[in-house]
Amino acid sequence: MSLREKSEEILEFFKKEKAVLKYKNEKIDEEINTIEDQNVELVHNVEIMSMATTFLQNLIEVVSIKNIKRINELVNTALDTIFHDIDIQFQIEQGVKRDKNVYEFKLSKLDIVGDKNSFGGGIVSLVSFILKIVFNIFSRSYPLIVLDESLSFVSKKYISPACKFINDLAKEFKIIILLVTHQPLFLDKAGKKYEVVLGKLSLSEVVEI
């Protein structure tokens, strides 16, 4: 092979390599453009997600505030109706600890603020009962609520208004409340009354009375 032929062969090899490199560069440019487009779309999606997250956080905050307000109103209506001669108020206080929302239950009487255990068992049992009803309403999971001696700490003078409030609450929210009690005063206000008695073969039976 002459020197000229060898030079032409080398030149042809480099032309092919140049064409391959050009093709690869074009492909790389296409991939870069695709990545840039995807990055723009990703940034746009991140912005939308951020806006949506902020919106949902604000919405949750508004809903939480509304729910807290409803709970406060419901519990305070119960306290005013039943303990009509006691000026006592219930309040849910919302705070933030370690970047999480926390809620504390407070009771106040004559500007004295305490927790849910500060003003006697009758008030505690009533507040607990109302909060159980509220959970039932919000979750919409339990058509039947069982109160096993839950209002045993309510004194006799408050049983009649407590029964009326419970009956009104059950009708308003269309729920069934089953109260287990040893206090006869509750029976006078019940819609239906049942008694557990010792039946045949020493087995317990439930009978309507």
N, C-alpha and C positions, 0 to 999 in steps of 0.2 A: 504494500500500500504506500502510495506516494505521500509526501508531506502535505500536499494540498488536500488529498482525499481524507487524510487523518484529521486535518484542521476542520474540514467541512462536517465530518462525523461528530467531532467535539462540539462544534457550533450547533449542530442539529440537536444533540443531547441537551445542551443548555436551553435551547428554544423550548424543548418539551418540558424541561424542569420549570422554566419560567411560566409556561402555560399552566402547569399543575399548581405552582405557587399562586398564580393569579386566581385560579379557580378556588383554591383553598382560602385565599384572602377574601374573595367574594362571599364564600360560605360563612366565613367568620364575621364579615360585616353584616350579613343577613341575620346571623344568630345574635349579634350585638344589638341590632335594630329591634329584633323580636324581644330580647330581654329588656331593652329600654321601654318598649311598648308595654310589656308585662309589668315592669316596675311602675310606670305611670298609672296603669290600671290598679296595681296593688296599693299604691299611695292613695289613689282615689277611694278605693274600698276601705282602707284604714281610716280615712277621714270620715267616710259615711258611718263606719262602725263606731268610731269615737263619738260622732254626733248622736247616733242611736243609743249608745251606752249612756251618754249624758242625759238624753231625753228620758230613758227608762229609769235612771236613778232619780231624776226629778219627779217622774210619775209615781215611782214607788214611795218617794218621800211624801208626796201629796196624799196618796192613798193611805199611807201610814198615819199621817196627821189626821185625816178624816176618820179613820178607824179608831184612833185614840180618842178623838172627840166624841164619837158615838159611844164608845165604851164608858168614858167618863160620864156622859149624860145618862146612860142606862143605869149605871151603878148609883149615881147620885139621886136619880128618880126613885130607885128602890130604897135608898137610905132615908130620903125625905118622906116617902110614903109610909114606911114601916116604923122607923124611929122618928116619928113626927115631933116629939118633944125634945129631941137632941139635935143640936146644930153641928152636924158632922159632915165633912166633905171628903170625897175620894178623888185622887188625882194620879194619873200615870205620868211620870217624868221621864223624858227621853234624853239620853246623853250619849257620848262617844268614848269608848275605852279601847285602846289598841286598835284604832281604825274600824271598830265595829259599833253598831248601834246597840245600846243597852237601855232597858226599861226598868224603872223602879216604881213600886206601888206605894203611895203615900196617903195617909189619912190625917185630917186636921180637924181640931175642935177648939173653938175659941182661940184661934191663932196659935195653938199648940200643934206642931207637926210631928208625926211619928210614922212608924212603918205599919204594916197591916195587922200586927199583933199588939198594937199599943192601946187599944180601947175596948178590950173585952172579947170574950169568945163569941157572943151573939153577933156582933158586928163582923167579926172575922168569918164566921160560918156563912153569913148572908153575902158578903163580898165574894167569897169563894164560890158560892152557889151561882151568883150572877155571872162571874167570869166563866164558869162551866157552861152556862147558857150561851154566852157570847161565843165561846169556842164552837159550840154546836151550830150556831147561826152562821158563822163565817166558814166553817169547814163543810157544812151541809152533809154531814156524814152519819149523824145519829138521830133518828126520829124519836128515840126513847132515851130519856135521861133518868138514871136511877140515883136517888139520894138516900143513902143508908145512914140514918140518924144524923144527916148533915146539918139539920137545924135544931139539934137537941139543946144547943146553948142559948137559943132564943127564949127569953123569959115569957111568961104567960100573957102579960099585957100587950105583947107585940105579935102574938101568934095569929090573931084574927086579921090584922092588916097584912101580915106576911102571906097568909093563905090567899087573900084577895089578890095580892100582887102576883103570886105564883100562877093563879088561875087566869088572870088577865094576860100574863106573859105567854102562857101555853096557848091561849086562843090566838093571840096576835101573831105568833111565829109558827103556829100549827105544829107543835111538838107535844109529846106525851111525857109527863113527869110522874115518875113512880117514887113516892116518898115512903120509906120504911121508918116507922116511928112507934114509940111506946107512949106517946102523949095523946090522950083522947081528944084534946082540943083541936088537933089537926083533922081528926076524922069528921068533925061537924062541918068542915068547909070543903071536904073532898068531893069530887065528882062521882067517883066510885070507891067503895071501901071493901077491902078483903082482909081476912084474918087467917093466920096459920094456926091450925088446930091439930091435936093428936087424933088421928083417925084409926081405922081398923089395922090390926096387926102392929100397933104402935108406930105407924108411919105417919109422917106429917102430911096434912092436906091443906090446900088453900081454898077457902070458901068465901063467897061474896056475902056481905052483911048489910 
